[in-house]
Amino acid sequence: QVQLVESGGGLVQPGGSLRLSCAASGFTFSRAAMTWYRQAPGKEREVVSSISSGWRTSYADSVKGRFTISRDNAKNTVYLQMNSLQPEDTAVYYCHCNWGREYWGQGTQVTVSS
């Protein structure tokens, strides 16, 4: 079955960096668009960044120029490199794909605080 497992979250100071990973299994990863979402306390889940099977990328305005999404089809993994992190980036970050239906990972907590 489809599984998405995120890792790489943690506590970081403002201005710091983290790289999130999402290891995927159970489907043809190279043919799937992958998306990172995040949900901050008391807020709705929002799209952060997407990467298509053809490597086309898109970003939320709030993270453009700071975050970079990439994928390694040999490792069935999608990454989110997050630089210049700010307190407003604090959230649980989720990996998502749509393969017949929507699938979500369990999420990884990112906390940006001094």
C-alpha positions as CSV (number, residue, x, y, z in Angstrom):
1,Q,0.0,0.0,0.0
2,V,1.0,3.6,-0.4
3,Q,3.1,5.0,2.4
4,L,4.6,8.4,2.9
5,V,7.1,8.9,5.7
6,E,8.4,12.3,6.5
7,S,11.6,13.1,8.5
8,G,13.9,15.9,9.2
9,G,11.9,18.3,11.3
10,G,13.1,19.8,14.5
11,L,13.8,23.0,16.5
12,V,15.8,25.7,14.7
13,Q,16.6,29.3,15.4
14,P,15.3,32.0,13.2
15,G,17.5,32.3,10.1
16,G,18.4,28.6,10.3
17,S,17.8,25.8,7.8
18,L,16.3,22.4,7.7
19,R,15.8,19.7,5.1
20,L,12.7,17.6,5.2
21,S,12.5,14.3,3.5
22,C,9.5,12.2,2.4
23,A,10.2,8.5,1.6
24,A,7.5,7.1,-0.6
25,S,6.5,3.5,-1.3
26,G,3.7,1.5,-2.8
27,F,3.2,3.4,-6.1
28,T,5.2,4.5,-9.1
29,F,6.9,7.5,-7.5
30,S,8.4,8.8,-10.7
31,R,5.0,9.3,-12.2
32,A,3.4,11.1,-9.3
33,A,3.3,14.8,-8.4
34,M,4.4,15.3,-4.8
35,T,3.3,18.2,-2.6
36,W,4.4,19.5,0.8
37,Y,1.7,21.0,3.0
38,R,2.0,22.6,6.4
39,Q,-0.5,23.3,9.2
40,A,0.3,25.8,12.0
41,P,-1.6,25.7,15.3
42,G,-5.1,27.1,14.9
43,K,-4.7,27.5,11.1
44,E,-5.8,25.5,8.1
45,R,-3.5,23.2,6.2
46,E,-1.8,25.1,3.3
47,V,0.2,24.1,0.3
48,V,3.9,24.9,0.6
49,S,5.4,23.5,-2.6
50,S,4.8,21.0,-5.3
51,I,6.9,19.1,-7.8
52,S,5.4,17.4,-10.8
53,S,6.5,14.1,-12.4
54,G,8.2,16.3,-15.0
55,W,10.1,18.3,-12.3
56,R,7.9,21.4,-12.6
57,T,7.9,23.2,-9.3
58,S,5.6,25.7,-7.6
59,Y,5.8,27.5,-4.3
60,A,3.6,29.5,-2.0
61,D,4.4,33.2,-2.0
62,S,5.4,33.0,1.6
63,V,8.3,30.6,0.9
64,K,9.5,31.7,-2.5
65,G,13.2,32.3,-2.6
66,R,13.7,30.5,0.8
67,F,12.4,26.9,0.2
68,T,13.4,24.5,-2.6
69,I,11.6,21.3,-3.4
70,S,13.4,18.5,-5.2
71,R,13.0,14.8,-5.9
72,D,15.2,11.7,-6.3
73,N,13.3,9.1,-8.3
74,A,16.0,6.5,-7.7
75,K,15.3,6.8,-3.9
76,N,11.6,7.4,-4.1
77,T,12.1,10.5,-2.0
78,V,11.0,14.1,-2.2
79,Y,12.8,16.8,-0.3
80,L,12.1,20.3,1.0
81,Q,15.1,22.4,1.7
82,M,14.1,25.3,4.0
83,N,16.4,28.2,4.4
84,S,16.1,31.5,6.3
85,L,13.4,30.0,8.5
86,Q,11.2,32.3,10.4
87,P,8.9,31.8,13.4
88,E,5.9,31.9,11.1
89,D,7.2,28.8,9.4
90,T,6.5,26.8,12.6
91,A,4.0,24.1,11.7
92,V,3.6,20.4,11.1
93,Y,4.8,19.6,7.6
94,Y,3.0,16.9,5.6
95,C,3.9,15.0,2.4
96,H,1.1,14.4,0.0
97,C,0.4,12.6,-3.2
98,N,-2.7,11.7,-5.2
99,W,-2.5,8.2,-6.6
100,G,-6.1,7.2,-7.3
101,R,-6.9,9.0,-4.0
102,E,-5.1,11.3,-1.6
103,Y,-2.4,10.0,0.6
104,W,-0.7,11.8,3.5
105,G,2.3,11.2,5.6
106,Q,2.1,11.4,9.4
107,G,3.8,14.8,9.5
108,T,7.0,16.2,10.9
109,Q,7.1,19.1,13.4
110,V,9.1,22.2,12.5
111,T,9.6,24.7,15.2
112,V,11.4,28.0,14.6
113,S,12.2,29.8,17.8
114,S,15.0,31.5,19.6
